[in-house]
Amino acid sequence: MIYSASPFAIVVFIMFVLTVLGLSFYFARQTGSSKGYYTAGGTISWPVNGIAFAGDYLSAASFLGICGMIATAGYDGFLYSIGYLAGWVVALFVVAEPMKRLGKYTFTDALDSKFKSRGIQLAAGISSIVVSVFYLIPQMVGAGALVTPLLGLPHYVGVLMVGSIVIVIVATAGMKSTTYVQFLKGGLLIIFSTILVFSIVGKGLSKKPSDDYHNFQRLEAEIKNGAVELSDSSYAVSAVKSSAGIDFVKTEKNGTARWWQVKKEGSGIFLLECLSKTKKGDGTVLYNGEPKEAGKFFSVGHLSSIKVDGREIDKTGRLGPFSFFSTIKESTIVRFPQTVIEDGRDRVYVWYQKETDGSRVLRPGLKFKIDKGSSVTSKLNFVSLMLSLFFGTAALPHVLIRYYTVPSPADARKSTIVAIGAIGLFYVLTLYMGIGAMVNGVLDVESSNMAAPLLAKTFGVFLFAVISAIAFATVLGTVSGLIVAASGAVAHDLMTNFMGIKMSDAGKVKAGKISAVVVGGIAILLGILFKGMNVSFLVGLAFAIAASANLPAIIMILFWKKTTAKGVASSVVTGMVASLGIILLSPSMYAKYGLNPADAIFPIDNPGIISIPLSFIVLIAVSLMTQKKEAPKAS
Amino acid sequence: MDHGPAIQYGPDNAAGYKTRLGLILFFVYALVYGVFVLINTVNPVLMEKEMMGGLNLAIVYGFGLIIFAILLGIIYNIFCTKKEKELNSANEGGDK
C-alpha cells in the first residue's frame, strides 16, 4: 500500500514525543541513586503501578500484532489474547508477593537471594538479556511498521526514532520516567481502544465498507480448445499458472499485467481480480503490474454477504456488542490469503479472494493446524504455544522488575490485580478491533501489523492520529521497560554481582545508563533486520524462552526445599539453550533462512512443551545430585 | 554481594494462608484454561456451538476466561487483605 502522511497525525505524534521527553528530563533530577534508577525508589503507588504494568505489557505485539492476526486469521489471533491474559494468573497467585519479598532490583536478585551463587547470577543475568532482546525485536519491528503510514517515513527510520527516544527516556531517569510513560500510554491505549470499538460497533456492517473501497472486477470467461478466452477482448491472456491447488490467469491490457483467480460456476468459469506483487528478474518490483507509486495496490477486507434473521441485506446500521458477532457469524467474509507463483524469471506474490463463513472465522483453526488436515505434531505445536503463553508472563524480566517499584508485597499483589483488570478489558477489545479491521476494507496485505491504526483511519484523521500516536507510545513504553530490565541485568547482575566490579552508587547508575545505550543500539539493529515478521509471533517465542529458562527456577525456589544453587543455574541454562535451539531449528526459522521448512530438524515452532518440562527435570535431577555439597537450601 | 531484598519487611503471619489460597486458585484457573486448550485441540468444531446472545462457545469461553481471571483476582485480594488485618495487626512492621 502507499501511505501518505497526515499533518494532524504528525502534530499529535510530535506532541506526544515532547511530553514523554519532558517527563523524562523532569524525573532525571530525582534519579541520583541506583535504587531510584532501577526501581523508582520503590515509591510508586499500586494503582499507578497496575496501569503501568498494563502499559508495559500491552506491547506492539498486543496492539499491532494481535489485532493484525485476528484481522487475517480470525479467532486464532484472539487465542494469543487469552494466553497472554491467563499468564497473569500465574503472576498473581504464585509469583507476585514472594518475588517482591525476595528481590531487590532484578529477578536474578530474587533467584539468588538464598544462595549467593555466581552461577545463578551469570545464568539468570544472561537469561534476562536474551528474553529482553527477543522481546525487543518485535517492538522495534512494530515501530518501523508504524511510522510509514503515520509520518510517511521508511521502516528503518521508525526503528531509529524509537530506539533513540527510548534510550533518552531510560538513560535520563530510568524506572521513574519509564513508569510514568507506561502509565500514560496504558491509560490512553485502553481509553481510545474503547472509543474505537464503540465506533466499529456503531457503524455496523456493510458489503461496501467505504466509498473509496476498490471494486474488485469479475471477468467472464470460457475454456475453448483447452485455452482460456475472455469475453472482454481488451484483455489478452498471457499465462495460466497453478498454485495452492488454484488456477491463476495472467492478463495484459495496455501493457499492464494483472493476475486473476479462475473460479468455476456451473459448467463454465469466470475470473476474479487478485492483488499481486511481482519481483522481476531484473530486480524491479511491480504492484498489480505497475510501480507502487501508481497507487493500484489496494487495501482489502469485506463481506460478500450479510444475513440478519436469515435475510440477506447490504448493510446493518448500528449494532450492539453481542449482535456485532452474531451478525458476523451468519455472514460471509472475503479474506485474501497469499500464494506464490513462479512466472519465468519473475516471482509473483498473489493475494486471492477466499470467501469464508463468519462462523468459521469466529472459532479456532484458520491459522493453527488443529482442524482438518492437522497432525499430532501440529496439535502439539498449538498446545506448546498456549503452555508458553500461560507460563511465560510470570517469568518475563521486565514484568518482574515492576514488583520492586511498589512499597510492599501487598502493593505488589494489588497492582497485579489492577493490571489484570486493565489488560483483560483491552484483550476483550482486541477481538472487536481485529474483526472490525477484517471487514472494513483497511487491510494492507503486505503487513497485518497496521490493522488497528488503519481501521481507526476509517473513522477520521483525529482517531487515526491519536491511535497511531498511542501505538507509537505503546512501543516506547514497552521498549523502555525492556531496556531497563536488560540494562539492570548487565550492570547489576553481571558487572556488580557476578564480576564483582566495585562501583560507587553513582557509578552503578552510570553503568546502567551506558548499558541502556548499548542494549538500545542492539535493539535498533535487530528491528531493522527482522522487518516484516508478525510481531505477535515473535513475542510468542520470547514467552517460550522466559517460560523455559526462568519459571521452573522461580517455582522450585518457592515450593521445593531441596532446590540447590547448581540446580537453579543448570535449569536456567537448560531452559534457555533448549528453547533457543528448538526455535533456531524450527520450520518458521528455516523459512526465514530461505530453506525448506519441511526439512527443519524440529517439526514444531513453539518449544515450550519440550523445554519447560526439560528445565524442571534438570533442576530436580541436579538439585538431588548436589544435596550434600551445598548449603543452604531454599526455605 | 549487592543483592537480597531492598527492604526488610516484618514477619507476614498470613504468608502461609496466602500461598495456599493462591495455589488453590491457580489450579482452579489452570483447570478451566486446560479444558479450553483441550477443546480447541481435540474438537475445535465444538467451539462453533451457539451459546447465548447469538455468541458461540469460542467467544463465550474466551471472554469468560478473561472475566474469570479478574474475578478470581478480586476474590483473592479480599481474602488476603482480610487475613493480613487479622494476623498481622500486631506487627507494626508487617505488610500493609
HADDOCK unambig.tbl for C-alpha pairs under 7 A between the chains (distance, minus, plus):
assign (segid A and resid 82 and name CA) (segid B and resid 62 and name CA) 6.46 0.50 0.50
assign (segid A and resid 82 and name CA) (segid B and resid 66 and name CA) 6.77 0.50 0.50
assign (segid A and resid 85 and name CA) (segid B and resid 66 and name CA) 6.73 0.50 0.50
assign (segid A and resid 89 and name CA) (segid B and resid 26 and name CA) 6.60 0.50 0.50
assign (segid A and resid 89 and name CA) (segid B and resid 69 and name CA) 6.51 0.50 0.50
assign (segid A and resid 90 and name CA) (segid B and resid 26 and name CA) 6.53 0.50 0.50
assign (segid A and resid 93 and name CA) (segid B and resid 22 and name CA) 4.28 0.50 0.50
assign (segid A and resid 93 and name CA) (segid B and resid 23 and name CA) 6.36 0.50 0.50
assign (segid A and resid 93 and name CA) (segid B and resid 26 and name CA) 5.97 0.50 0.50
assign (segid A and resid 94 and name CA) (segid B and resid 22 and name CA) 6.17 0.50 0.50
assign (segid A and resid 94 and name CA) (segid B and resid 23 and name CA) 6.62 0.50 0.50
assign (segid A and resid 101 and name CA) (segid B and resid 5 and name CA) 6.28 0.50 0.50
assign (segid A and resid 102 and name CA) (segid B and resid 4 and name CA) 6.31 0.50 0.50
assign (segid A and resid 102 and name CA) (segid B and resid 5 and name CA) 5.17 0.50 0.50
assign (segid A and resid 103 and name CA) (segid B and resid 4 and name CA) 5.59 0.50 0.50
assign (segid A and resid 103 and name CA) (segid B and resid 5 and name CA) 4.72 0.50 0.50
assign (segid A and resid 103 and name CA) (segid B and resid 6 and name CA) 6.95 0.50 0.50
assign (segid A and resid 104 and name CA) (segid B and resid 3 and name CA) 6.16 0.50 0.50
assign (segid A and resid 104 and name CA) (segid B and resid 4 and name CA) 5.62 0.50 0.50
assign (segid A and resid 104 and name CA) (segid B and resid 5 and name CA) 4.60 0.50 0.50
assign (segid A and resid 104 and name CA) (segid B and resid 6 and name CA) 4.59 0.50 0.50
assign (segid A and resid 109 and name CA) (segid B and resid 3 and name CA) 5.41 0.50 0.50
assign (segid A and resid 109 and name CA) (segid B and resid 4 and name CA) 5.84 0.50 0.50
assign (segid A and resid 110 and name CA) (segid B and resid 4 and name CA) 6.85 0.50 0.50
assign (segid A and resid 113 and name CA) (segid B and resid 3 and name CA) 6.74 0.50 0.50
assign (segid A and resid 113 and name CA) (segid B and resid 4 and name CA) 4.86 0.50 0.50
assign (segid A and resid 322 and name CA) (segid B and resid 53 and name CA) 6.31 0.50 0.50
assign (segid A and resid 322 and name CA) (segid B and resid 55 and name CA) 6.81 0.50 0.50
assign (segid A and resid 325 and name CA) (segid B and resid 55 and name CA) 6.63 0.50 0.50
assign (segid A and resid 326 and name CA) (segid B and resid 54 and name CA) 4.88 0.50 0.50
assign (segid A and resid 326 and name CA) (segid B and resid 55 and name CA) 5.73 0.50 0.50
assign (segid A and resid 359 and name CA) (segid B and resid 48 and name CA) 6.49 0.50 0.50
assign (segid A and resid 363 and name CA) (segid B and resid 47 and name CA) 5.80 0.50 0.50
assign (segid A and resid 363 and name CA) (segid B and resid 48 and name CA) 5.97 0.50 0.50
assign (segid A and resid 363 and name CA) (segid B and resid 58 and name CA) 5.67 0.50 0.50
assign (segid A and resid 364 and name CA) (segid B and resid 40 and name CA) 6.69 0.50 0.50
assign (segid A and resid 364 and name CA) (segid B and resid 44 and name CA) 6.09 0.50 0.50
assign (segid A and resid 365 and name CA) (segid B and resid 44 and name CA) 6.91 0.50 0.50
assign (segid A and resid 370 and name CA) (segid B and resid 41 and name CA) 5.64 0.50 0.50
assign (segid A and resid 371 and name CA) (segid B and resid 44 and name CA) 6.40 0.50 0.50
assign (segid A and resid 379 and name CA) (segid B and resid 41 and name CA) 6.07 0.50 0.50
assign (segid A and resid 383 and name CA) (segid B and resid 37 and name CA) 6.93 0.50 0.50
assign (segid A and resid 408 and name CA) (segid B and resid 95 and name CA) 6.39 0.50 0.50
assign (segid A and resid 409 and name CA) (segid B and resid 95 and name CA) 6.79 0.50 0.50
assign (segid A and resid 410 and name CA) (segid B and resid 95 and name CA) 6.29 0.50 0.50
assign (segid A and resid 410 and name CA) (segid B and resid 96 and name CA) 6.42 0.50 0.50
assign (segid A and resid 417 and name CA) (segid B and resid 73 and name CA) 5.67 0.50 0.50
assign (segid A and resid 417 and name CA) (segid B and resid 74 and name CA) 6.86 0.50 0.50
assign (segid A and resid 420 and name CA) (segid B and resid 70 and name CA) 6.04 0.50 0.50
assign (segid A and resid 421 and name CA) (segid B and resid 70 and name CA) 5.64 0.50 0.50
assign (segid A and resid 424 and name CA) (segid B and resid 66 and name CA) 5.62 0.50 0.50
assign (segid A and resid 428 and name CA) (segid B and resid 63 and name CA) 6.53 0.50 0.50
assign (segid A and resid 497 and name CA) (segid B and resid 1 and name CA) 6.12 0.50 0.50
assign (segid A and resid 497 and name CA) (segid B and resid 2 and name CA) 6.09 0.50 0.50
